[in-house]
Amino acid sequence: MKKGGFWNDTFEKALEAGQSMAKSGGKQLKQTFSPAQMLKNAFSAEGTADLPAEVPPRGTKEGVGKGKQSTPLDFVKLQEKYQNQDKSKTDALRNRLFQMVKSGDEKIMMEKKQKEEEKKRQEAYQEHEKKRKDAEKQRQAQMSGEPQGKERQSILAPKKKKKAPLPSVAEIKPSTGKQ
């Protein structure tokens, strides 16, 4: 019988190991995900939830003969864990809602302040326009020729004689011209 080389032996051993792992893996998967076994474990775990499960320490072979190779699920701990997760999600949503309401209130307050400021600006603008119109009316009255009061005179200049007001109707004199 001829001996195979190192590589041939290695590949054959790897092939055999892979085949045996595939067979044993399929059996383990079937045992792990068996619906009947899962229901049985679920009902038995609910009835004995008060009692602590006896789990042999790792490395011992006590549980191997009984068919228990995995630790049973502790539904109470799982339920508490999910409740904690739900509580944290609820708290996060509550905080988010609070922030939304708070920002909404701030937005409303800012809008009120802006409206008040706009109203004040509008009133100030109207008052300014009123003053401007009054000043314009006064300027128009001054330009129309109504009496204004005394004229300012220079100290160094000689005194001016007052002019008599012009008569409203002009006198007509006969013309004296060459004939």
Secondary structure in CASP SS format (residue, H / E / C, confidence):
PFRMAT SS
TARGET T0000
AUTHOR 0000-0000-0000
METHOD secondary structure of the structure
MODEL  1
M C 1.00
K C 1.00
K C 1.00
G C 1.00
G C 1.00
F H 1.00
W H 1.00
N H 1.00
D H 1.00
T H 1.00
F H 1.00
E H 1.00
K H 1.00
A H 1.00
L H 1.00
E H 1.00
A H 1.00
G H 1.00
Q H 1.00
S H 1.00
M H 1.00
A H 1.00
K H 1.00
S H 1.00
G H 1.00
G H 1.00
K H 1.00
Q H 1.00
L H 1.00
K H 1.00
Q H 1.00
T H 1.00
F C 1.00
S C 1.00
P H 1.00
A H 1.00
Q H 1.00
M H 1.00
L H 1.00
K H 1.00
N H 1.00
A H 1.00
F H 1.00
S H 1.00
A H 1.00
E H 1.00
G H 1.00
T C 1.00
A C 1.00
D C 1.00
L C 1.00
P C 1.00
A C 1.00
E C 1.00
V C 1.00
P C 1.00
P C 1.00
R C 1.00
G C 1.00
T C 1.00
K C 1.00
E C 1.00
G C 1.00
V C 1.00
G C 1.00
K C 1.00
G C 1.00
K C 1.00
Q C 1.00
S C 1.00
T C 1.00
P C 1.00
L C 1.00
D C 1.00
F H 1.00
V H 1.00
K H 1.00
L H 1.00
Q H 1.00
E H 1.00
K H 1.00
Y H 1.00
Q H 1.00
N H 1.00
Q H 1.00
D H 1.00
K H 1.00
S H 1.00
K H 1.00
T H 1.00
D H 1.00
A H 1.00
L H 1.00
R H 1.00
N H 1.00
R H 1.00
L H 1.00
F H 1.00
Q H 1.00
M H 1.00
V H 1.00
K H 1.00
S H 1.00
G H 1.00
D H 1.00
E H 1.00
K H 1.00
I H 1.00
M H 1.00
M H 1.00
E H 1.00
K H 1.00
K H 1.00
Q H 1.00
K H 1.00
E H 1.00
E H 1.00
E H 1.00
K H 1.00
K H 1.00
R H 1.00
Q H 1.00
E H 1.00
A H 1.00
Y H 1.00
Q H 1.00
E H 1.00
H H 1.00
E H 1.00
K H 1.00
K H 1.00
R H 1.00
K H 1.00
D H 1.00
A H 1.00
E H 1.00
K H 1.00
Q H 1.00
R H 1.00
Q H 1.00
A H 1.00
Q H 1.00
M H 1.00
S C 1.00
G C 1.00
E C 1.00
P C 1.00
Q C 1.00
G C 1.00
K C 1.00
E C 1.00
R C 1.00
Q C 1.00
S C 1.00
I C 1.00
L C 1.00
A C 1.00
P C 1.00
K C 1.00
K C 1.00
K C 1.00
K C 1.00
K C 1.00
A C 1.00
P C 1.00
L C 1.00
P C 1.00
S C 1.00
V C 1.00
A C 1.00
E C 1.00
I C 1.00
K C 1.00
P C 1.00
S C 1.00
T C 1.00
G C 1.00
K C 1.00
Q C 1.00
END
